[in-house]
Amino acid sequence: MLAEGKSIVLESRLITARWYLAELSGEEMPAIACQALELGHDGKNLRCLAGLTKPARRDIAELVDGALRELGVQAPITKRDAALWMAKRVAGEIVEGRIEPYNGACRIALFYAAEEPDLRSWFTLVNDYEVAAATGGVEESTRNILQAARSLRNDADFGAAIARFQKFLGHNKYPEHIVWLMPEDVLLSGERFVYVRVPVPATNELKARDIYNEGMAHGRGLLMSTVCEMQSSTCCSLWYPRRQEDVPQGIWPHDGSVKLSAKIETARMPGKPVTSSLTWAFLKYRHREQQDLKDFLFS
């Protein structure tokens, strides 16, 4: 059931995840459908579901699929996807202090790790905490749980941050298609353009996600910024201060959130693609004295 006072619009994903994890019974679904109708949602599946009395799960599976879609969520979903979503929700509760780190870690390990292999490291976190508790010191184990919770929650936040950045780029008249660059993908030319080695590695997106998670876990803020424009795409970078003394002065998200930045007017630069490895090696040697300034481009 939904918590009292919660809108089903806000909790539809929670209902979906709990249903496909079999945390909700068939008997509970008509009441949820009734609440949805009272809140202004409508659909033939919702109306039909609301009119049932103590149905069995096996008899309403397709009906619930349709009702959930009428609530605006994807359905059906796999147990694995449902478990991952629930684990990220618990991770958020850990980070926000609404649940003790050890208790939250136990929930993730015991209830969701069986469905999602990527969550099995939480068994180790729980075990390490219990071993530490037996010796009287749990501070480090608690910090490890908190860091893992931030990483898990931030993985979900990464997509939302990208969507916000794309909207920001469009507002500043940049292409909204993002290509992530690492320092090794770029050469400074000493002029108002940069060279970009192409094709850009497909692994750059995974690296960007890792940088995001690391930056959010450190809690010192993170910069999501443009590098150049190239082939109807905006080439971008992610950076965070690894030490407290590296935190920039002036306007900076000291609450640990994300700062969005786009070069404007004369600071905007095009990127020139370089496909040949020989040409890249030649340009790297020719402009070697310029590359010491690359750190300013990626920070």
Contacts in CASP RR format, 6 or more apart in sequence:
PFRMAT RR
TARGET T0000
AUTHOR 0000-0000-0000
METHOD contacts of the structure
MODEL  1
MLAEGKSIVLESRLITARWYLAELSGEEMPAIACQALELGHDGKNLRCLA
GLTKPARRDIAELVDGALRELGVQAPITKRDAALWMAKRVAGEIVEGRIE
PYNGACRIALFYAAEEPDLRSWFTLVNDYEVAAATGGVEESTRNILQAAR
SLRNDADFGAAIARFQKFLGHNKYPEHIVWLMPEDVLLSGERFVYVRVPV
PATNELKARDIYNEGMAHGRGLLMSTVCEMQSSTCCSLWYPRRQEDVPQG
IWPHDGSVKLSAKIETARMPGKPVTSSLTWAFLKYRHREQQDLKDFLFS
1 28 0 8 1.000
1 31 0 8 1.000
1 32 0 8 1.000
2 8 0 8 1.000
2 11 0 8 1.000
2 15 0 8 1.000
2 32 0 8 1.000
2 35 0 8 1.000
3 11 0 8 1.000
7 39 0 8 1.000
8 15 0 8 1.000
8 32 0 8 1.000
8 35 0 8 1.000
8 36 0 8 1.000
8 39 0 8 1.000
8 41 0 8 1.000
8 71 0 8 1.000
9 39 0 8 1.000
9 41 0 8 1.000
9 71 0 8 1.000
12 68 0 8 1.000
12 71 0 8 1.000
12 72 0 8 1.000
12 73 0 8 1.000
13 73 0 8 1.000
13 85 0 8 1.000
14 89 0 8 1.000
15 24 0 8 1.000
15 32 0 8 1.000
15 68 0 8 1.000
15 71 0 8 1.000
16 68 0 8 1.000
16 73 0 8 1.000
16 74 0 8 1.000
16 75 0 8 1.000
16 77 0 8 1.000
16 82 0 8 1.000
17 77 0 8 1.000
17 82 0 8 1.000
17 83 0 8 1.000
17 85 0 8 1.000
17 86 0 8 1.000
17 89 0 8 1.000
18 24 0 8 1.000
18 82 0 8 1.000
18 86 0 8 1.000
19 29 0 8 1.000
19 64 0 8 1.000
19 68 0 8 1.000
20 76 0 8 1.000
20 77 0 8 1.000
20 78 0 8 1.000
20 79 0 8 1.000
20 81 0 8 1.000
20 82 0 8 1.000
21 79 0 8 1.000
21 82 0 8 1.000
21 83 0 8 1.000
21 86 0 8 1.000
21 111 0 8 1.000
21 112 0 8 1.000
21 115 0 8 1.000
22 57 0 8 1.000
24 32 0 8 1.000
25 57 0 8 1.000
26 54 0 8 1.000
26 55 0 8 1.000
26 56 0 8 1.000
26 57 0 8 1.000
26 60 0 8 1.000
26 64 0 8 1.000
27 54 0 8 1.000
27 55 0 8 1.000
29 49 0 8 1.000
29 52 0 8 1.000
29 55 0 8 1.000
29 60 0 8 1.000
29 64 0 8 1.000
29 67 0 8 1.000
30 49 0 8 1.000
30 50 0 8 1.000
30 51 0 8 1.000
30 52 0 8 1.000
30 53 0 8 1.000
30 55 0 8 1.000
33 46 0 8 1.000
33 47 0 8 1.000
33 49 0 8 1.000
33 50 0 8 1.000
33 51 0 8 1.000
33 67 0 8 1.000
34 50 0 8 1.000
34 51 0 8 1.000
36 46 0 8 1.000
36 50 0 8 1.000
36 67 0 8 1.000
36 71 0 8 1.000
37 46 0 8 1.000
37 47 0 8 1.000
37 50 0 8 1.000
41 70 0 8 1.000
41 71 0 8 1.000
42 70 0 8 1.000
43 67 0 8 1.000
43 70 0 8 1.000
45 63 0 8 1.000
45 64 0 8 1.000
45 65 0 8 1.000
45 66 0 8 1.000
45 67 0 8 1.000
45 69 0 8 1.000
45 70 0 8 1.000
46 67 0 8 1.000
46 70 0 8 1.000
46 71 0 8 1.000
48 63 0 8 1.000
49 60 0 8 1.000
49 63 0 8 1.000
49 64 0 8 1.000
49 67 0 8 1.000
52 60 0 8 1.000
64 75 0 8 1.000
65 75 0 8 1.000
65 76 0 8 1.000
66 75 0 8 1.000
68 75 0 8 1.000
68 76 0 8 1.000
69 75 0 8 1.000
79 115 0 8 1.000
80 115 0 8 1.000
80 116 0 8 1.000
82 115 0 8 1.000
83 111 0 8 1.000
83 112 0 8 1.000
83 113 0 8 1.000
83 114 0 8 1.000
83 115 0 8 1.000
83 116 0 8 1.000
83 119 0 8 1.000
84 112 0 8 1.000
84 116 0 8 1.000
84 118 0 8 1.000
84 119 0 8 1.000
86 111 0 8 1.000
86 112 0 8 1.000
87 108 0 8 1.000
87 112 0 8 1.000
87 113 0 8 1.000
87 116 0 8 1.000
87 119 0 8 1.000
87 122 0 8 1.000
87 152 0 8 1.000
88 152 0 8 1.000
88 153 0 8 1.000
88 155 0 8 1.000
88 156 0 8 1.000
90 99 0 8 1.000
90 104 0 8 1.000
90 107 0 8 1.000
90 108 0 8 1.000
90 112 0 8 1.000
90 149 0 8 1.000
91 108 0 8 1.000
91 148 0 8 1.000
91 149 0 8 1.000
91 150 0 8 1.000
91 152 0 8 1.000
91 153 0 8 1.000
92 98 0 8 1.000
92 149 0 8 1.000
92 152 0 8 1.000
92 153 0 8 1.000
93 99 0 8 1.000
93 104 0 8 1.000
94 100 0 8 1.000
94 101 0 8 1.000
94 104 0 8 1.000
94 105 0 8 1.000
94 145 0 8 1.000
94 146 0 8 1.000
94 149 0 8 1.000
95 146 0 8 1.000
95 149 0 8 1.000
95 150 0 8 1.000
95 153 0 8 1.000
99 107 0 8 1.000
101 129 0 8 1.000
101 142 0 8 1.000
101 145 0 8 1.000
101 146 0 8 1.000
101 149 0 8 1.000
102 126 0 8 1.000
102 129 0 8 1.000
102 138 0 8 1.000
102 142 0 8 1.000
102 145 0 8 1.000
104 145 0 8 1.000
104 149 0 8 1.000
105 122 0 8 1.000
105 125 0 8 1.000
105 126 0 8 1.000
105 129 0 8 1.000
105 145 0 8 1.000
105 148 0 8 1.000
105 149 0 8 1.000
106 126 0 8 1.000
108 119 0 8 1.000
108 122 0 8 1.000
109 119 0 8 1.000
109 120 0 8 1.000
109 122 0 8 1.000
109 123 0 8 1.000
109 125 0 8 1.000
109 126 0 8 1.000
112 119 0 8 1.000
113 119 0 8 1.000
113 120 0 8 1.000
113 122 0 8 1.000
113 123 0 8 1.000
121 148 0 8 1.000
122 148 0 8 1.000
125 141 0 8 1.000
125 144 0 8 1.000
125 145 0 8 1.000
125 148 0 8 1.000
128 141 0 8 1.000
128 144 0 8 1.000
129 138 0 8 1.000
129 141 0 8 1.000
129 142 0 8 1.000
129 145 0 8 1.000
131 141 0 8 1.000
132 138 0 8 1.000
132 140 0 8 1.000
132 141 0 8 1.000
133 141 0 8 1.000
147 217 0 8 1.000
150 213 0 8 1.000
150 216 0 8 1.000
150 217 0 8 1.000
151 213 0 8 1.000
151 216 0 8 1.000
151 217 0 8 1.000
154 212 0 8 1.000
154 213 0 8 1.000
154 216 0 8 1.000
154 217 0 8 1.000
155 209 0 8 1.000
155 213 0 8 1.000
157 216 0 8 1.000
158 209 0 8 1.000
158 212 0 8 1.000
158 213 0 8 1.000
161 212 0 8 1.000
161 224 0 8 1.000
161 258 0 8 1.000
162 178 0 8 1.000
164 258 0 8 1.000
164 260 0 8 1.000
165 178 0 8 1.000
165 224 0 8 1.000
165 236 0 8 1.000
165 260 0 8 1.000
166 176 0 8 1.000
166 178 0 8 1.000
167 176 0 8 1.000
168 260 0 8 1.000
168 262 0 8 1.000
169 175 0 8 1.000
169 176 0 8 1.000
169 178 0 8 1.000
169 226 0 8 1.000
169 234 0 8 1.000
169 262 0 8 1.000
170 176 0 8 1.000
172 262 0 8 1.000
172 264 0 8 1.000
174 226 0 8 1.000
174 229 0 8 1.000
174 234 0 8 1.000
174 262 0 8 1.000
175 229 0 8 1.000
175 232 0 8 1.000
175 233 0 8 1.000
175 234 0 8 1.000
176 234 0 8 1.000
177 232 0 8 1.000
177 233 0 8 1.000
177 234 0 8 1.000
178 233 0 8 1.000
178 234 0 8 1.000
178 236 0 8 1.000
179 200 0 8 1.000
179 204 0 8 1.000
179 230 0 8 1.000
179 233 0 8 1.000
179 234 0 8 1.000
179 235 0 8 1.000
179 236 0 8 1.000
180 200 0 8 1.000
180 204 0 8 1.000
180 205 0 8 1.000
180 207 0 8 1.000
180 208 0 8 1.000
180 235 0 8 1.000
180 236 0 8 1.000
180 237 0 8 1.000
180 238 0 8 1.000
181 196 0 8 1.000
181 200 0 8 1.000
181 204 0 8 1.000
181 227 0 8 1.000
181 235 0 8 1.000
181 236 0 8 1.000
181 237 0 8 1.000
182 201 0 8 1.000
182 204 0 8 1.000
182 207 0 8 1.000
182 237 0 8 1.000
183 294 0 8 1.000
183 295 0 8 1.000
183 297 0 8 1.000
183 298 0 8 1.000
184 197 0 8 1.000
185 196 0 8 1.000
185 197 0 8 1.000
185 200 0 8 1.000
185 201 0 8 1.000
185 204 0 8 1.000
186 194 0 8 1.000
186 195 0 8 1.000
186 196 0 8 1.000
186 197 0 8 1.000
186 227 0 8 1.000
186 228 0 8 1.000
186 294 0 8 1.000
186 297 0 8 1.000
187 194 0 8 1.000
187 195 0 8 1.000
187 197 0 8 1.000
187 274 0 8 1.000
187 280 0 8 1.000
187 283 0 8 1.000
187 284 0 8 1.000
187 287 0 8 1.000
187 290 0 8 1.000
187 291 0 8 1.000
188 194 0 8 1.000
188 287 0 8 1.000
188 290 0 8 1.000
188 291 0 8 1.000
188 293 0 8 1.000
188 294 0 8 1.000
188 297 0 8 1.000
189 195 0 8 1.000
189 272 0 8 1.000
189 283 0 8 1.000
189 287 0 8 1.000
189 290 0 8 1.000
190 287 0 8 1.000
190 290 0 8 1.000
192 266 0 8 1.000
192 269 0 8 1.000
192 270 0 8 1.000
193 228 0 8 1.000
193 269 0 8 1.000
193 270 0 8 1.000
193 271 0 8 1.000
193 272 0 8 1.000
194 227 0 8 1.000
194 228 0 8 1.000
194 269 0 8 1.000
194 270 0 8 1.000
194 271 0 8 1.000
194 272 0 8 1.000
194 297 0 8 1.000
195 271 0 8 1.000
195 272 0 8 1.000
195 273 0 8 1.000
195 274 0 8 1.000
195 280 0 8 1.000
195 283 0 8 1.000
195 287 0 8 1.000
196 228 0 8 1.000
196 230 0 8 1.000
196 235 0 8 1.000
196 271 0 8 1.000
196 272 0 8 1.000
196 273 0 8 1.000
196 274 0 8 1.000
197 273 0 8 1.000
197 274 0 8 1.000
197 280 0 8 1.000
198 273 0 8 1.000
198 274 0 8 1.000
198 275 0 8 1.000
199 275 0 8 1.000
200 235 0 8 1.000
208 238 0 8 1.000
211 222 0 8 1.000
211 238 0 8 1.000
211 239 0 8 1.000
211 240 0 8 1.000
212 222 0 8 1.000
212 238 0 8 1.000
214 240 0 8 1.000
215 221 0 8 1.000
215 222 0 8 1.000
215 240 0 8 1.000
216 222 0 8 1.000
216 256 0 8 1.000
218 240 0 8 1.000
218 241 0 8 1.000
218 242 0 8 1.000
219 256 0 8 1.000
220 240 0 8 1.000
220 241 0 8 1.000
220 244 0 8 1.000
220 246 0 8 1.000
220 247 0 8 1.000
220 256 0 8 1.000
221 240 0 8 1.000
221 241 0 8 1.000
221 247 0 8 1.000
221 252 0 8 1.000
221 253 0 8 1.000
221 254 0 8 1.000
221 255 0 8 1.000
221 256 0 8 1.000
221 257 0 8 1.000
221 258 0 8 1.000
221 259 0 8 1.000
222 238 0 8 1.000
222 239 0 8 1.000
222 240 0 8 1.000
222 253 0 8 1.000
222 256 0 8 1.000
222 257 0 8 1.000
222 258 0 8 1.000
222 259 0 8 1.000
223 238 0 8 1.000
223 239 0 8 1.000
223 240 0 8 1.000
223 258 0 8 1.000
223 259 0 8 1.000
223 261 0 8 1.000
223 299 0 8 1.000
224 236 0 8 1.000
224 237 0 8 1.000
224 238 0 8 1.000
224 258 0 8 1.000
224 259 0 8 1.000
224 260 0 8 1.000
224 261 0 8 1.000
225 236 0 8 1.000
225 237 0 8 1.000
225 238 0 8 1.000
225 239 0 8 1.000
225 260 0 8 1.000
225 261 0 8 1.000
225 262 0 8 1.000
225 263 0 8 1.000
226 234 0 8 1.000
226 235 0 8 1.000
226 236 0 8 1.000
226 261 0 8 1.000
226 262 0 8 1.000
226 263 0 8 1.000
226 268 0 8 1.000
227 235 0 8 1.000
227 236 0 8 1.000
227 237 0 8 1.000
227 269 0 8 1.000
227 297 0 8 1.000
227 298 0 8 1.000
228 235 0 8 1.000
228 269 0 8 1.000
228 270 0 8 1.000
228 271 0 8 1.000
229 235 0 8 1.000
229 268 0 8 1.000
229 269 0 8 1.000
229 270 0 8 1.000
229 271 0 8 1.000
230 270 0 8 1.000
230 271 0 8 1.000
230 272 0 8 1.000
230 273 0 8 1.000
231 273 0 8 1.000
235 271 0 8 1.000
237 297 0 8 1.000
237 298 0 8 1.000
239 298 0 8 1.000
239 299 0 8 1.000
241 247 0 8 1.000
241 248 0 8 1.000
247 254 0 8 1.000
251 259 0 8 1.000
252 259 0 8 1.000
253 259 0 8 1.000
263 269 0 8 1.000
274 280 0 8 1.000
274 283 0 8 1.000
284 291 0 8 1.000
END
